[in-house]
Amino acid sequence: VALGAGGGAAGSTRALADGLARGIRAIERRSALCWALLAVALGWLVYRWATELYGPAAGLVALALFAFSPDMLAHGHLVTLDMAGALGFTLTAYATWRMLERETLAGAAWVGVAFGVASLLKLSGFVLAAAVAATVIARFFDPSRRATSIAWHGWMVRLAVMALAGIVVINVGYGFD
């Protein structure tokens, strides 16, 4: 068996290992790019939400704080479920906030879709169901909003729409299995 790099069993084994390593590095780069795109999407969502709440200057400040936070700088490119989970949780919180501001059935459906996506992105997304339900129930009992808020049965309908939309998204994600 030849031990040199130029030929024989050792040379072909080394070439095979080098080819596999190049392929693995290419897959790692593409995977990291996908997760970096999730970080960009989360940054955009942070900017949009802060802009809607407090204006464009606040949106830029929130985006800067997000982009230069040590966690984002250290972990934003890593291929883990944390970035996907953060995006899903934030998207669900944002959709819930918008639905509570506008109190529409379409908004409730978007909360369900966001919940379904969050649950598909990270399995711990299921805890959002209790958080969203508790938020909606708390909103109903908020005395400062009660005069302008919709009736109890309206909130129950919205909770049902959220649940149905979330269940549909999760079932589509799992191929109805």
C-alpha positions in Angstrom: 0.0 0.0 0.0 1.5 3.3 -1.0 1.7 6.0 1.7 2.3 9.0 -0.5 -0.3 11.6 -1.4 0.2 11.0 -5.1 -1.4 7.6 -5.5 -2.4 4.3 -4.1 -5.0 3.5 -1.4 -3.8 6.3 0.9 -4.0 8.9 -1.9 -7.5 7.9 -3.0 -8.7 7.8 0.6 -7.3 11.3 1.2 -8.9 12.6 -1.9 -12.2 11.1 -0.9 -11.9 12.7 2.6 -11.1 16.0 1.1 -14.0 15.9 -1.2 -16.4 15.0 1.6 -15.0 17.8 3.7 -15.6 20.3 0.9 -19.2 19.1 0.5 -19.8 19.3 4.2 -18.4 22.9 4.4 -20.6 23.9 1.5 -23.7 22.5 3.2 -22.7 24.3 6.5 -22.4 27.6 4.6 -25.8 27.3 3.0 -27.3 26.3 6.4 -25.7 29.2 8.1 -27.0 31.5 5.3 -30.6 30.3 5.9 -30.3 31.0 9.6 -28.8 34.4 9.0 -31.8 35.1 6.8 -34.1 34.2 9.7 -32.0 36.7 11.8 -32.6 39.4 9.2 -36.4 38.6 9.2 -36.4 38.9 13.0 -34.6 42.2 12.8 -37.1 43.5 10.3 -40.0 42.4 12.6 -38.4 44.2 15.6 -38.0 47.3 13.4 -41.5 47.2 12.2 -43.1 46.6 15.6 -41.1 49.4 17.2 -41.9 51.7 14.3 -45.6 51.1 14.7 -45.5 51.6 18.4 -43.2 54.7 18.7 -42.2 55.9 15.2 -39.3 55.5 12.8 -36.5 56.7 15.1 -37.5 54.2 17.7 -37.6 51.5 15.0 -34.0 52.3 14.1 -32.9 52.3 17.7 -34.6 48.9 18.3 -33.1 47.5 15.2 -29.6 48.7 16.2 -30.0 47.2 19.7 -31.1 44.0 18.1 -28.4 43.8 15.5 -25.6 44.7 17.9 -26.7 42.7 20.9 -24.1 40.2 22.0 -26.5 37.3 21.6 -27.2 38.1 17.9 -23.6 38.8 17.1 -22.5 35.5 18.7 -25.3 33.2 17.8 -27.2 34.8 14.9 -25.4 32.7 12.3 -25.4 29.4 14.2 -27.6 26.6 12.8 -29.8 25.9 15.8 -33.5 26.2 16.4 -33.1 29.2 18.7 -33.2 31.8 15.9 -36.3 30.1 14.3 -38.0 29.9 17.7 -37.2 33.6 18.4 -38.7 34.6 15.1 -41.8 32.4 15.6 -42.4 33.6 19.2 -41.9 37.3 18.2 -44.1 36.9 15.1 -46.9 35.4 17.3 -46.6 38.2 19.9 -46.7 40.8 17.2 -49.7 39.3 15.5 -51.5 39.0 18.9 -50.7 42.7 19.6 -52.1 43.8 16.2 -55.2 41.6 16.6 -55.8 43.2 20.1 -55.4 46.6 18.6 -57.8 46.1 15.7 -60.0 43.3 17.1 -60.8 41.6 13.7 -61.4 38.0 12.7 -58.7 38.4 10.0 -56.3 39.4 12.8 -57.3 36.4 14.8 -56.6 34.2 11.8 -53.1 35.7 11.5 -52.4 35.0 15.1 -53.4 31.4 14.5 -51.1 31.2 11.4 -48.2 32.8 13.4 -48.8 30.3 16.2 -48.8 27.4 13.8 -45.6 28.6 12.1 -43.9 29.1 15.6 -44.9 25.6 16.6 -43.5 24.2 13.4 -40.2 26.2 13.8 -39.7 25.1 17.4 -41.6 22.5 19.3 -41.8 24.7 22.4 -44.0 27.0 20.3 -46.9 25.2 21.8 -46.6 27.2 25.0 -47.8 30.2 23.0 -51.3 28.8 22.9 -51.7 29.4 26.7 -49.9 32.8 26.5 -52.1 34.0 23.6 -55.3 32.7 25.3 -54.3 34.3 28.6 -53.6 37.6 26.8 -57.0 37.6 25.1 -58.8 36.8 28.3 -56.9 39.5 30.1 -57.8 42.0 27.4 -61.5 41.1 27.8 -61.3 41.9 31.6 -59.3 45.1 31.1 -61.6 47.8 32.5 -60.0 50.6 30.5 -60.9 48.9 27.2 -64.2 47.3 28.1 -66.4 50.0 26.8 -64.8 49.8 23.3 -64.1 46.1 23.3 -66.2 43.4 21.6 -68.5 41.2 23.7 -67.4 37.9 25.3 -68.8 35.7 22.6 -66.8 37.8 20.0 -63.6 36.9 21.9 -64.6 33.3 22.0 -65.1 33.3 18.3 -61.7 34.9 17.8 -60.0 32.3 20.0 -61.7 29.5 18.0 -60.5 31.2 14.7 -57.0 31.3 16.1 -57.1 27.7 17.2 -58.5 26.5 13.9 -55.9 28.5 11.8 -53.1 27.2 14.0 -54.2 23.6 13.7 -54.5 23.9 9.9 -51.0 25.4 9.6 -49.5 22.7 11.8 -51.3 19.9 9.9 -50.1 21.4 6.5 -46.6 21.5 7.9 -46.7 17.9 8.9 -48.4 16.8 5.7 -51.6 15.9 7.5 -49.9 12.9 9.1 
